[in-house]
Amino acid sequence: MKDKETTIVVIGAGPAGLTAAFELLKQSNGKYHVIVLEALDEYGGISRTVRYHGNRMDLGGHRFFSKDQNVMNWWLDRMPLQGKPSKDDILTNTQKPLFDGGPDPESTDRVMLFRNRISRIYYLRRFFDYPISLKLQTFINMGLKNTILSGFSYFSSIIKKIPEDSLENFYINRFGKKLYAMFFENYTEKVWGRHPSKISADWGAQRVKGLSISKILLDMLSKLLPNSIKAKRAVETSLIEQFWYPKLGPGQLWELVAADIIEMGGTICKNCKVTNLKLINGKIQSLSYLENNMKKELEADLFISSMPLKDLVNGMEGTVPQQIRRIANGLPYRNFITVGLQLSAIRLKNHTKIATPYQRIPDCWIYVQEPDVKMGRIQIFNNWSPYLVKDFENNISLGLEYFCSEGDELWTMPDDQFIQNAIHELVTMDIIDEKDVLDSHIEHVEKAYPAYFDTYQEIDQLITWLNTIDNLYCIGRNGQHRYNNSDHSMATAFEAVKNILNNVNSKENIWQINTEKVYHETAEKQ
């Protein structure tokens, strides 16, 4: 394995693929010939940052936080932290960043900003905390009837648990039927295109793990404890209130990593979509890819894949059991569309206690629970980093997020019509006036979210078969068909590289990432 002639091909230049390539080159002192093939013209996968007319758009929003200290250290090695603000100089999401001891963000681009997380739910044309809280304002917004029904429903769920054979039952056991219906049912169906009763409980177990009304109560009470005790308490990741964020968006980090890979002697080929892999005697001998509509073939000793499992198996030329192809073909995905808007004003006012410039709302995300619109979530880029917005002082930059399936009405809608519909939905919800729209842009992302239904229930058979291919390592969100965040995807890369460097044949450790009960997160999507 440590021969200089060993060639390793990495499929995909997202967080998993770039982390694997970087670590292979760094830890082997350049003894491997590492080639990365990326289908797009940009680095970062769904973590890329789109540039348009001087503004930057984060596809989906990526909070940099992990309970995996190795990942945290890796991020800081690439981009130093600007510095946590002092108690008397709190950094709000919309202020120009302050600094105390870290690099001055005005003088350098290679820096992580320390941010406060503020996300809320927009429902009944009112704001609710996200995750839902038990504050007085929550009950006022819900109204007396809904509050009473929610209380009885929650206590009923404590007394009588139901089998967790679906995502619906998973949520009902933790929040009660009424709160589930108000804050989870419609939104989940909007995201996944399936009713929660048709979705595996595995999704909930992975994404919210220990979050429940009782954990929310404990978190609220723990904030009354002395600071010395608060510092030691374990916090549910969905309740984490601070995070890091690259000054110019998450894509900035992966652009820097890609540059480092090239400097260490690695090769990255963009606009190169892998189409086929030649499987002979239990090993991948070569792969084919399209570059500028020309088909090319590349032989290698080892292959690290972050491409969707469905495409990986479908592209295999050789003996693949019919059952395996059936499972791979049945794996479901959801696509993602973001509409970027530049606005001169927004109708929503800041009625929180958080001080912001120009009294703008402080939210990073707004989860749209309104059932009469198809929009799933709104990002306010000003509040992630002021450096994403060309004219921060005068403009408000939004990202309007939609979830769909390949070939459906949303995915096939002409761009102009889609943007106009998105603007109309904002107007309908009393969020903007159409006259205040200055500019717009749209981005489509295929297979953004691997879903947990259909043949997903049989995925263990597919994994077992893939592990018999000696020189193939599957990593990342799509590479494992697992709803990983960036830190999970990076951890799968760490494990794959460790196995390669130490000649470990088993791949069990790679597939074990994000199956444990402790949840690490950069918190990307719902």
PyMOL commands that set and color helices and strands:
alter all, ss='L'
color gray80, all
select helices_A, chain A and resi 15-27+45-47+69-78+136-142+144-159+167-175+177-192+196-198+201-207+213-222+227-230+237-239+250-263+309-314+322-329+357-359+381-383+386-388+409-412+415-428+434-436+454-466+477-480+486-501+508-511
alter helices_A, ss='H'
color red, helices_A
select strands_A, chain A and resi 7-11+33-37+49-52+55-58+112-116+119-123+126-129+242-246+267-269+272-280+283-291+294-299+302-305+316-317+333-343+365-368+377-380+396-404+437-450+472-474
alter strands_A, ss='S'
color yellow, strands_A
deselect
rebuild
show_as cartoon
